[in-house]
Amino acid sequence: MLERFPHFKSKYFHPLVRVIFFMIAIGIVTYLLPKTGKFGYEYISGLPWKHQTLIAPFDFPIYKTNAELKIENDSLITHYRPYFYKDTTKKREVLARFEKDFNKTVSSQKSKYPNLSKSYNKDTSYFGFIKKAIKEGLGSIYNSGIILLPDQYIGVEDDFELMLVTGGYAEPYALSEMYLQTQAYQNVSTTAIRAIVGDAGVIDQQLTQFITDLELNNYIEPNIIYDEERNPKEIANLQENISLTSGRVLAGQRIIDQGEIVKDNTVKVLDSLRKSYESKLSTSSNYYFILAGQLLMVTLIFITILLFLYYFRNDVFKSINSIGFILLITLIMVGLASLEKVFEDFPFYIIPFAILPIIIRTFFDSRLAFFMYVVTILISAFFTENSFEFVFIQIPAGLVALFSLFRMVRRSHIVRAAILITITYSLFYIALSLWREGDFTSINVKMFIYFGINGIMLLMVYPLIWIFERLFGFLSDVTLVELSDTNHPILRKMAEACPGTFQHSIQVGNLAQEVAYRLNANPALVRAGAMYHDIGKMASPMYFTENQAEGLNPHSELTYEESARVVVNHIENGVKMALKQKLPKQIIDFITTHQGTTKTWYFYNSFINDNPDKEADVSIFTYPGPTPFTKETAILMMADSIEAASRSLKKYTDDEIDKLVEKIIDKQIEEDQFINAPITFAEITEAKEVFKTKLKNIYHARIEYPKIKKKKQKKEL
């Protein structure tokens, strides 16, 4: 049994993981879907009712709209009389502290105020009279109350009413019956001064200074306090008592006729019917049927995805990594859509659904991106109140995302795409609103704010692409452009160590890129692959013709087998160097496949010619492979061989170039080098034509410019 496990793993592991991934995705989406029944009618305010005459199937209340409830709630808050309580100990504490501080101040600064030390009458001095006047003023103020208003009530009018709790009872009071802290301070200081001023100006001056030095503001503390515990409860109780309904529809009552325009008041009734209908279906007796229906529907949707991948993108179907990525990003977008059922009045249109097709298009193709986008939008539509409007606006936005970001190689492309997507949302919303209402006033300005936020969030594409590249080993056009930059450290090193190889790589990239454009391959990928396919030659640059100085050939000191090993080893050396520099796997594939399983024909043929009686060990002269297995690696193999061979041509005539291209590619076909690559004979023929044209442009014959002949000078007679 154990010895059969490796076979089981190789045959069943990937299908099993694939099934598990899809089952997990189905379970998560089913869990996220709202567990309510689905109302069977679609309707839009301002448009005709497309269904048959609707009769109320049962009695149901007419629910108030969110706007109506908000108005009532705002009115409740506006007219609410907040509760305050009186701190009865505050007056006693403040007066005791004032008397203590007053006596201390008088004893320490009595000499500073000689006029105040005089007797006011036979029983007391001016100091005693001042203390008595201030204490009476403070007592009067604390009896009326010093109130501390919360921030939300600062600035209210004097006739503002509040509820003051004293002795267990709450009574209404006007704000004008109490003192604010600033008012209390002004009152107590002016009252004390007025009570004693009058005998002499000098006394008035010292009195004013003395009262200032007393710092009476230290004895003004609020004793009417906002009840932090009771007020929220009172407000909640009042809000609970707000009626959620504004009427009732009886069973059998006509709601709307077929063809009748759906008006605002009718929308209110229809919304109420839908709410009541879905609520009835959500009872325990129907819950499991609803769950079964959702599970079946989601399963069918994901089976459709599976079949699409199997028949149209089999390479993605076979890749566990790719399937995991596609399902993950789909679940992320559906998860964001599910926030609608978590947060009331969630602005659904700020969710950047267009991120999904952009990212999938970056790593795969437009067809798969649009298919997955449509599927995601259809699933997400179950979270919205008006599925038709949502789908109608989202589908064009997804198409614009694909068109505007066909090749993402610069950050400016993302900004441009975000702007175009925002404009698309706005235009389709305006069109739908005008169609629905026939009036510009029906357009909700907030929607444009949501669309703007959506566009800003689309800029997250750039970092998200980087994250997904690292998580799943993908390669984006942005990264490919960065890798193709000749200032990359590896390429700079190659330009110094192997100048001939560096120039060869650039020319191969130019040739391969033109073919990639013609064959609908990835030109950025094939160019990046071309730049790195020969980096292994840096281990021994002088053993390769393009780097050798004239008259110097180190192979002359080696046997044919040793020379073949050195040349063949540039594949292995290139892979080691690429792994050390952490180059992407897709680039390493170009290193391993650009020679396929061909032979080092020069050394192999030379060995046969010089050793006719010896049998050659073919493996020594053969590259390790594998053969190209993508269209891009096949293109690079052709371009590499053709560019290298073109340097040995003695004449660059059209006929010679045509023969060279035909000979090299036909030889590769004969050796089964393209048998594993998804490239057709028609595409190979087209590639030949591109190679011929490009080579003729590179090596075109130049006109020899005539020289000016010197005129013979006439001899003087």
SULRADA-V332629 format. One record per backbone hydrogen bond with DSSP energy under -0.5 kcal/mol. NH is the residue of the N-H (numbers start at 1). CO is the residue of the C=O. Records with the same first field share a line. If there is no record, write none. Layout:
NH=CO  CO
This chain:
4=1
5=2
6=2
8=4
9=5
10=6
11=7
12=8
13=8  9
16=12
17=13
18=14
19=15
20=16
21=17
22=18
23=19
24=20
25=21
26=22
27=23
28=24
29=25
30=26
31=27
32=28
33=29
36=34
37=278
39=37
46=262
47=44
49=260
50=48
54=256
55=53
56=253
60=249
62=247
63=61
64=244
69=65
70=66
71=67
72=68
73=69
74=70
75=71
76=72
77=73
78=74
79=75
80=76
82=80
84=163
85=225
86=165
87=85  223
88=86
90=87
93=89
94=90
95=91
96=92
97=93
98=94
99=95
100=96
101=97
102=98
103=99
104=100
105=101
106=102
107=103
108=104
109=105
110=106
112=109
113=109  110
116=113
117=113  114
118=115
120=124
121=124
126=116  118
127=116
129=125
130=126
131=127
132=128
133=129
134=130
135=131
136=132
137=133
138=134
139=135
140=136
141=137
142=138
143=139
144=140
145=141
147=145  179
148=224
149=147
153=150
154=150  151
156=153
160=157
162=173
163=82
164=162  171
165=84  163
166=164  169
169=166
171=164  169
173=162
175=160
176=158
177=174
178=175
179=145
184=180
185=181
186=182
187=183
188=184
189=185
190=186
191=187
192=188
193=189
194=190
195=191
196=192  193
197=193
199=196
204=200
205=201
206=202
207=203
208=204
209=205
210=206
211=207
212=208
213=209
214=210
215=211  212
216=211
218=215
219=216
220=217
221=219
223=146
224=146
225=85  223
227=83
228=226
231=227
232=228
233=229
234=230
235=231
236=232
237=233
238=234
239=235
240=236
241=237
242=239
246=62
249=60
252=56
253=250
255=54
256=54
259=49
260=257
262=47
263=261
267=263
268=264
269=265
270=266
271=267
272=268
273=269
274=270
275=271
276=272
277=273
278=274
279=275
280=276
281=277
282=278
283=280
286=283
287=283
288=284
290=286
291=287
292=288
293=289
294=290
295=291
296=292
297=293
298=294
299=295
300=296
301=297
302=298
303=299
304=300
305=301
306=302
307=303
308=304
309=305
310=306
311=307
312=308
313=308  309
316=313
317=309  313
318=314
319=315  316
320=318
323=319
324=320
325=321
326=322
327=323
328=324
329=325
330=326
331=327
332=328
333=329
334=330
335=331
336=332
337=333
338=334
339=336
340=337
341=338
342=338  339
343=339
344=342
346=343
348=346
350=347
351=348
353=351
355=352
356=353
357=353
358=354
359=355
360=356
361=357
362=358
363=359
364=360
369=365
370=366
371=367
372=368
373=369
374=370
375=371
376=372
377=373
378=374
379=375
380=376
381=377
382=379
383=380
384=381
387=385
390=386
391=387
392=388
393=389
394=390
395=391
396=392
397=393
398=394
399=395
400=396
401=397
402=398
403=399
404=400
405=401
406=403
409=407
413=410
414=410  411
415=411
416=412
417=413
418=414
419=415
420=416
421=417
422=418
423=419
424=420
425=421
426=422
427=423
428=424
429=425
430=426
431=427
432=428
433=429
434=430
435=431
436=432
437=433
438=433  434
442=439
443=440
445=443
447=444
448=444  445
449=445
450=446
451=447
452=448
453=449
454=450
455=451
456=452
457=453
458=454
459=456
460=457
461=458
462=459
464=460
465=461
466=462
467=463
468=464
469=465
470=466
471=467
472=468
473=469
474=468
480=476
481=477
482=478
483=479
484=480
485=481  482
488=485
492=488
493=489
494=490
495=491
496=492
497=493
498=494
502=498
503=499
504=500
505=501
506=502
507=503
508=504
509=505
510=506
511=507
512=508
513=509
514=510
515=511
516=512
517=513
518=514
519=515
520=517
521=516
523=521
526=522
527=523
528=524
529=525
530=526
531=527
532=528  529
533=529
535=532
537=534
538=535
539=536
540=537
543=540
544=541
547=544
548=545
552=549
553=551
556=553
557=554
558=555
563=559
564=560
565=561
566=562
567=563
568=564
569=565
570=567
571=568
572=568
573=569
574=570
575=571
576=572
577=573
578=574
579=575
580=576
581=577
582=579
583=578
587=584
588=584
589=585
590=586  587
591=587
592=588
593=589
594=590
598=595
600=621
601=599
604=600
605=601
606=602
607=603
608=604
609=605
610=606
611=607
614=611
616=614
618=616
620=617
621=617  618
622=619
623=598
625=596
628=673
634=630
635=631
636=632
637=633
638=634
639=635
640=636
641=637
642=638
643=639
644=640
645=641
646=642
647=643  644
648=645
649=646
653=651
657=653
658=654
659=655
660=656
661=657
662=658
663=659
664=660
665=661
666=662
667=663
668=664
669=665
670=666
671=667
672=669
673=668
675=672
677=674
679=677
684=680
685=681
686=682
687=683
688=684
689=685
690=686
691=687
692=688
693=689
694=690
695=691
696=692
697=693
698=694
699=695
705=703
709=707
